[in-house]
Amino acid sequence: MKTELIIRSNSSDIDFALLRDGKLIELNNETSDNKFSVGDIFLAKIGKVLTGLNASFVNVGYPKDGFLHYHDLGAQVNSLNSFIKKVSTGKYKEFTLKNFRKEEDINKDGSINSVLKSGQNLLVQIVKEPISTKGPRLSSELSIAGRYLVLVPFSNRVSVSQKIADPKEKERLKRLAKSIKPKGFGVILRTVAEGKKVAELDKDLQNSLDRWKTMCKRIPNTNTPTKILSELNRASSILRDIMNETFTSIVTNDETLKVEIKEYLQEIYPEKENIVKLYKSDVPIFEKFGIERQIKTSFGKTVSMSRGAYLVIEHTEALHVIDVNSGNRSNKAGSQEDTALEVNLISATEIARQLQLRDMGGIIVVDFIDMHKAENRNKLYQHLKEQMALDRTKHKILPPSKFGLVQITRQRVRPELSIKTTEANPNKNGEVEAPIVLLDKIEADLEKYLLSSKNKKVQLHVHPFIAAYLTKGVNSIRFKWYLKHKKWITIIPRDAYTYLYYRFKSVKA
């Protein structure tokens, strides 16, 4: 497996494209005016306390107040309140919590008005960015994420990522964490901590502890609401979370960003420092790596896949619906059941990619092609779980229901990525798919048509605009087809055809 991170920097924002074996699997955007990212910590002011919802609105400086539920307060919120009061005076400077006297934990079934009062200051962390008309979702159970571990103030718990399966390794990591854990802090060992030595864990712990101390120094005399600790920039957070030996290159068109990434890699993964490169060509960086093409073909309502199959993705207010279609592909499988299984497995791989690429969250319902054999349904379920295993976002997958539907829940922490893939329709008012999307459909149909027309000439009848697009230049798309299939395709412009309509015909040689 080969992993690449391609970073495009503009004057106002930065785009991050994560490629796995050349295929786009994650696309992120970071704007210079984004003040509310997951992981940011604010010194905020409690607004209206809603007893009926057992929650409170919190002013964090966003037009819509943030939402803080009682269950997101954390058991140690009383200790946090006491700590804030002491530090706010400027006299208490023991930020290590070594001698801090903890308060009693709150009742898990208690009421929020017994803990919070309107107008009081509280440290809160963004756990879900503002989405649509809603403000950010907040938690006062703070955590500071490092490369190998997460530091949790006012806790004594030591836990290990569930993705580490070896019980002996879990026990070893717990033992090491307890030996270096400062008093008053809990520690969560991340998946990438597997196999690491105590010196590496301790270095990461000290970095997180330094960030905590720096944050605490900003609390005295600070007006509310104020951000007092920022999450790492998007490039660093991606590298912190997923950097491993499969990374072969990190390419950016920004000199400053290149230097920042190299410095960060020196801290977390020094042996990979040399894979960071500066891109200098006149060809746009996303064009060079084929990312623009993949964006155009991956974000529409219809997503084409290999062998003629395709997905239709619909969005509603409450959930996402994905329909799997076999298309008009020729059936090479031995039976209808085998065909359904083959298409479903291809679709499951693409669906896992689409969820991560678009960052779709909430409830997702997938209508796979019906299969009658229980073993095939189980094979599909296991394959989908394997494909989703690489997704860093928390998710849960249920086995196919009696109706053949698969239900997925995926944590929603930021707005879904939506990219427009339509262009102006030259035939009438409205919009149609971009030519590059139509081209993928034509190429898929061409391969199938050539199999049934081996000894005949093949004609492609299309709208004049598409005909010009396919035949433009010496190294045209049609010429590339000839090199690939060793057969010349005659393209005939048809004025009567609509922009999206095309048809293959075969004539005697």
Helices and strands as residue ranges (DSSP letters): E 3-9, E 13-20, E 23-31, E 41-50, E 55-59, E 66-69, G 70-72, H 77-88, G 112-114, E 121-128, E 137-139, E 144-145, E 149-153, E 158-160, H 167-180, E 185-189, G 191-193, H 198-217, E 226-229, H 234-242, E 247-252, H 255-268, G 270-275, E 276-278, H 285-288, H 291-298, E 302-304, G 306-308, E 310-315, E 319-325, H 336-358, E 362-367, H 374-388, E 395-397, E 405-410, E 422-424, E 431-433, H 435-451, E 456-462, H 464-471, H 477-485, E 489-493, E 502-508
